[in-house]
Amino acid sequence: MNFSRTRCSVENMPYTLSFPQAFGTGILVSSPSPSVRAARPALDACIDEFDRIFSRFRPDSVVNSPSALRRFPSWADELFEIYDVLGALTDGRFSPLVAERLVKMGYGPLFGQEGDHPLDFGAAGKGFAVDRMAHILDQYVSAYTINAGGDIYTTEHLTAGLENPWNFSQALGTVDLEPGTALCASSPSRRHWTSLDTGEEVHHILDATTATYASWVTVSTSAHPTAWADGLATALFLTDPQRLRHPAVPEWNFARIDTEKKAERSYSWAGSFFSMQ
């Protein structure tokens, strides 16, 4: 997920397609070429298809249909594989089955029939949708940036700001993105509520085992870089980075801030933090 958002400048990309309602955060596609406009119908169809399948906030979505009737398209297998890998590396904490607990805690509506297990693919789903959009855009333009509420994929050289989770008007640092790189972030700072079952203040990242409060991940060497970056940004809350260095996981880099505002970054992280003072 990416609720500690990233910010980027696309001043050299004057042609923009806006999808303000997509996935609850909105999506901007920017390009230096006017040919990007021709991609809108295909992108609209891609967003709608993904939403109809994976949105837990639509009563007619596949994930909200009765368990026995759920049918997913073959292209979703690659998303499920990401969940299988990250689930195994986090001892099952990274899982679409967190939806049942989120519903009990008061996050989002519950659709479907009693006894069905609701599913939530939000930890990597939006990133996967961005990758599907990128595959479409490749057919129309060679240069573009997709910004889906902070989940970013770009084919250009780009510098992105890392949002301060304690003060959304500030950046904690920047990171340089090479062409073909995805950047995603995660933090409980933007999405929290009072739990229905306990009355406590809670957030969407369940079973956290590390002191991470905000994380940023970049991935470039993958067929689905944004999905992996999206999932890994959440997985950093659930296990230590070294456990996520695995042959089944593409090469990735990270930066993170813990609850005591201590910063950490991987050796090859292409960015830096500003002073925390």
SULMODA-V142065 format. One line per field, one symbol per residue. psi: psi as a letter, one per 30 degrees, with the letter a starting at -180 (. if undefined). A space follows every 50 residues. Layout:
psi->???
This chain:
psi->lhfjllklkhfgifjkkkiffkgfflkkkklfkfffeffeeeeeeeeeee efefkfgkfglefglkefgkjklfffeeeeeeeeefeefghfejkfffee eeeffgjlljlalkfljlkjgfffeeeeeeeeeeeeeffelfklkkjigf jkkkglkkkkkjkjffjfflkfalkkklkgkkkllkkgefjllkkeffgl kllfjlhkflgkfklkkkkfilfieeeeeeeeeeffffllefffjkffkl klllklkafghkkkllegkhalklkf.
